Amino acid sequence: MNLPKLKVGDMVKYHTPYPRENPNDLYIVLEAHYDVERPRAKLLAYAPDFNFALTYVRFIEELELADVISVSTTEIEQFMKEKAYKTAYKL
């Protein structure tokens, strides 16, 4: 299987979303683990309109790079801080 080579800050989406999922939803890669039987990634939902940060762990085989630029670690940290502030969660 040809897996995408993901790195922190890459923007990804599901290559085959389920019917109830929005195919335009984007996620920021927080971690990528290839040293396990089924490689997986920790993702942050890129949803500026949400009042909280959603994180997921998904198999890399389900993902593809999105046709947008990657974001920097600083931008990810800022995005997380804004969400943490809105939910009173301390980073």
trRosetta pair geometry for C-beta under 8 A, 3 or more apart (Angstrom, degrees):
i j d omega theta_ij theta_ji phi_ij phi_ji
1 61 6.0 -11 158 -116 148 115
3 34 7.6 160 97 -118 150 106
3 39 6.0 60 -156 58 166 142
3 60 5.1 49 -161 119 121 120
3 61 6.1 -71 -104 -83 96 64
4 12 7.5 158 86 -116 154 119
4 60 6.6 -142 52 176 80 101
4 63 6.3 -94 37 102 130 90
4 64 5.9 142 -44 -130 143 46
4 65 5.5 175 -155 -30 146 89
6 10 5.1 -133 -151 47 78 149
6 12 6.6 -19 -114 -60 125 137
6 29 4.9 -177 173 -114 118 161
6 32 4.2 170 88 -95 104 148
6 41 5.6 -17 90 -94 159 141
6 60 6.3 -143 3 -131 128 115
6 63 7.2 18 -65 102 139 139
6 65 7.6 -180 -97 -78 80 88
7 10 5.5 106 56 -29 61 112
7 29 6.7 119 90 93 25 141
7 32 6.5 -83 -94 15 26 139
7 70 7.7 5 77 -137 97 152
8 29 5.8 -138 -118 107 31 93
8 30 6.5 18 -130 -161 88 24
8 31 6.9 6 -88 -85 94 35
8 32 7.3 -138 -54 -1 59 96
8 73 6.4 27 133 -87 123 95
8 76 7.7 -83 171 -8 94 164
9 28 6.7 -24 -136 -166 29 98
9 29 6.5 -34 34 62 24 89
9 70 4.6 69 130 171 96 107
9 71 5.1 -142 -160 72 86 58
9 72 6.1 3 -131 -118 139 15
9 73 6.1 -78 -68 -59 118 59
9 75 7.7 87 -134 57 101 106
9 76 6.3 -115 -99 -36 74 128
10 28 7.5 147 77 -155 40 53
10 29 4.5 20 53 15 88 127
10 65 6.1 -75 -178 -120 119 93
10 70 5.1 -46 -101 -112 44 110
11 26 5.3 -12 -170 -170 105 117
11 27 7.2 143 -157 72 56 41
11 28 6.2 -32 -99 -96 63 61
11 29 7.8 -129 -70 -5 18 84
11 46 6.9 -12 -131 -19 101 154
11 65 7.2 77 79 -164 62 66
11 66 4.3 -65 120 47 98 121
11 68 4.8 -28 74 71 155 106
11 69 7.3 70 6 86 128 31
11 70 6.1 -162 -6 -106 82 49
11 71 6.7 83 -55 -9 99 93
12 26 7.3 135 69 -159 33 65
12 27 5.2 -34 67 67 83 94
12 28 7.9 144 20 -103 79 14
12 29 6.0 69 -6 -51 119 98
12 41 7.4 64 29 94 160 159
12 43 6.9 -94 60 -116 116 124
12 63 4.5 13 172 -174 135 119
12 64 6.5 153 -155 77 86 31
12 65 5.9 -64 -103 -106 74 35
12 66 5.7 -179 -121 -20 15 91
13 17 7.6 -49 164 -55 94 112
13 23 7.1 69 165 178 131 56
13 24 7.4 -56 -130 -156 146 19
13 25 6.3 140 -132 82 96 61
13 26 5.7 -56 -75 -104 96 54
13 27 6.8 146 -89 15 44 87
13 63 7.1 145 76 -149 24 74
13 64 6.4 -27 64 63 72 80
13 66 4.8 87 -12 -82 102 102
14 17 4.3 111 82 -77 130 74
14 18 8.0 -30 134 -3 163 64
14 21 6.6 25 36 124 149 150
14 23 7.3 -104 68 -130 94 60
14 25 7.5 27 9 67 98 104
14 58 8.0 -102 -91 -178 92 157
14 62 5.8 -30 -135 155 85 93
14 63 6.4 -65 -104 -101 42 55
14 64 7.7 51 162 18 14 84
15 62 6.8 -164 26 175 89 41
15 63 6.6 118 -20 -178 91 11
15 64 4.2 87 -76 -17 101 118
16 62 7.5 -99 46 -153 83 73
17 21 3.9 -128 -179 89 113 119
17 22 7.1 -76 171 79 165 23
17 23 4.8 -155 22 -93 137 68
17 25 7.4 115 -105 33 144 108
18 21 4.8 87 55 2 77 110
21 25 6.6 -81 177 13 94 135
22 25 4.6 107 79 -36 98 96
25 45 7.0 -38 -178 -146 111 95
25 46 7.9 151 -180 55 64 79
25 47 7.7 -16 -144 -73 92 100
26 45 7.9 114 86 -164 51 53
26 46 4.3 -30 95 51 98 124
26 66 5.5 3 -123 -66 102 168
26 68 6.9 -7 -124 28 147 143
27 43 3.9 5 171 -175 132 124
27 44 6.4 148 -165 69 74 40
27 45 5.7 -44 -106 -102 82 42
27 46 6.1 -168 -101 -4 21 88
27 56 7.2 -62 -133 44 143 115
27 63 7.8 -84 60 -126 128 124
28 43 6.7 138 66 -161 42 67
28 44 4.5 -20 58 60 98 101
28 46 5.4 101 -29 -62 93 103
28 71 6.0 -42 -123 42 123 126
28 76 5.7 176 150 -109 149 107
28 79 7.5 114 4 70 160 157
29 32 5.8 3 -175 -52 128 102
29 41 5.4 -57 -133 -173 96 131
29 42 7.5 98 -164 73 57 56
29 43 6.2 -41 -100 -103 45 71
30 41 7.7 132 46 171 64 83
30 42 4.5 -60 68 101 106 101
30 43 6.6 174 8 -105 92 16
30 44 5.4 91 -45 -25 114 101
30 55 7.0 -19 6 -135 150 115
30 76 7.1 153 -102 -172 80 144
31 41 6.4 173 89 -155 57 59
31 42 4.1 36 42 30 99 111
32 39 7.3 19 178 177 82 108
32 40 7.9 -167 -149 103 50 37
32 41 4.7 -14 -104 -105 70 95
32 42 7.9 -127 -62 24 38 67
32 60 6.8 67 -150 -89 98 127
33 36 5.5 34 135 1 112 113
33 39 6.1 -174 96 -150 60 68
33 40 5.5 0 56 60 103 72
33 41 7.1 -179 19 -83 70 43
34 39 4.5 -1 -114 -114 54 125
34 60 7.5 -8 -91 -2 77 160
35 39 8.0 82 11 -103 30 85
36 39 6.2 143 58 -91 85 42
36 40 6.7 -21 61 11 137 94
38 59 5.4 -40 155 -126 113 112
38 61 7.2 -67 -165 -1 94 120
39 59 7.1 96 83 -160 55 67
39 60 4.3 -25 109 19 103 130
39 61 7.4 118 62 -31 90 80
40 57 5.6 36 160 175 129 92
40 58 6.4 172 -154 89 87 29
40 59 5.3 -57 -99 -102 81 42
40 60 6.0 -151 -104 -25 21 81
41 57 7.2 179 88 -149 35 57
41 58 6.0 -20 59 62 82 78
41 60 5.4 94 -20 -83 103 84
41 63 6.6 -30 32 5 137 159
42 55 6.3 5 180 -178 92 111
42 56 7.4 166 -156 86 50 41
42 57 5.3 -27 -98 -96 66 78
43 55 6.6 161 83 -156 49 61
43 56 4.8 -15 59 61 101 89
43 57 7.4 165 14 -91 79 26
43 58 6.0 0 -2 15 128 111
43 63 8.0 178 -73 -96 137 143
44 53 6.2 -31 -152 -171 103 105
44 54 7.2 130 -160 79 53 53
44 55 5.4 -29 -97 -100 63 79
44 76 6.9 128 39 -151 154 101
44 79 7.3 118 138 108 143 129
44 80 7.1 -77 -136 -79 152 96
45 50 7.2 44 103 9 120 155
45 53 7.4 163 50 -168 85 55
45 54 4.0 11 17 70 128 107
45 55 7.4 -134 -3 -77 79 30
45 56 7.1 72 -48 -6 91 108
46 79 7.6 -41 -124 -164 75 155
47 50 4.1 47 113 -6 117 116
47 54 6.8 29 24 23 131 113
48 79 7.8 -88 -96 -137 77 103
50 53 7.5 134 101 -83 125 28
50 54 6.8 -42 143 -12 170 105
50 83 7.2 17 99 -120 96 111
51 83 7.5 130 157 -141 31 71
51 86 4.7 -138 -170 147 76 134
51 87 6.6 128 138 -65 83 85
52 83 5.6 86 -160 -172 27 101
52 86 6.6 -133 -73 94 53 109
52 87 4.5 71 -108 -68 93 135
52 89 7.9 81 -139 -2 93 131
53 79 7.6 112 -103 135 116 87
53 80 5.8 27 -87 -128 159 66
53 83 3.7 103 -44 125 93 156
53 84 6.9 -14 -2 -54 126 66
53 87 7.5 -113 12 6 76 141
53 89 8.0 -107 30 57 106 145
58 62 5.5 -95 166 63 112 128
58 63 6.3 109 108 -47 125 113
59 62 5.0 90 74 -3 87 104
59 63 7.8 -174 98 -7 51 92
60 63 5.6 -68 -155 37 45 112
71 75 4.2 -109 177 85 107 136
71 76 5.9 129 110 -52 117 81
71 79 7.8 27 150 -17 157 138
72 75 4.8 101 55 4 76 100
72 76 7.2 -136 99 -3 43 85
73 76 5.5 -52 -150 35 36 113
73 77 6.3 38 151 -20 67 104
74 77 5.7 -53 -148 36 31 112
74 78 6.4 31 153 -18 64 106
75 78 5.7 -52 -145 37 32 112
75 79 6.3 36 154 -21 65 105
76 79 5.7 -54 -148 36 30 113
76 80 6.3 29 154 -17 65 107
77 80 5.7 -56 -147 39 30 111
77 81 6.3 32 154 -21 65 106
78 81 5.7 -52 -145 35 31 112
78 82 6.5 33 155 -20 63 103
79 82 5.9 -55 -154 33 29 111
79 83 6.6 22 152 -13 63 107
80 83 5.8 -59 -150 40 33 108
80 84 6.0 33 153 -22 68 109
80 91 6.4 91 133 -91 111 144
81 84 5.5 -53 -140 38 31 112
81 85 6.2 37 156 -24 64 103
81 91 6.3 -79 -97 6 69 147
82 85 5.8 -50 -149 31 28 113
82 86 6.6 24 154 -16 61 106
83 86 5.8 -57 -150 37 33 109
83 87 6.3 6 159 1 67 112
83 89 7.8 -13 121 48 77 119
84 87 6.2 -72 -144 50 28 94
84 88 7.9 -96 166 77 58 5
84 89 4.5 -100 -146 78 77 88
84 90 6.8 102 175 -106 121 12
84 91 5.0 -62 -105 -36 173 99
85 88 7.6 25 -174 -74 28 36
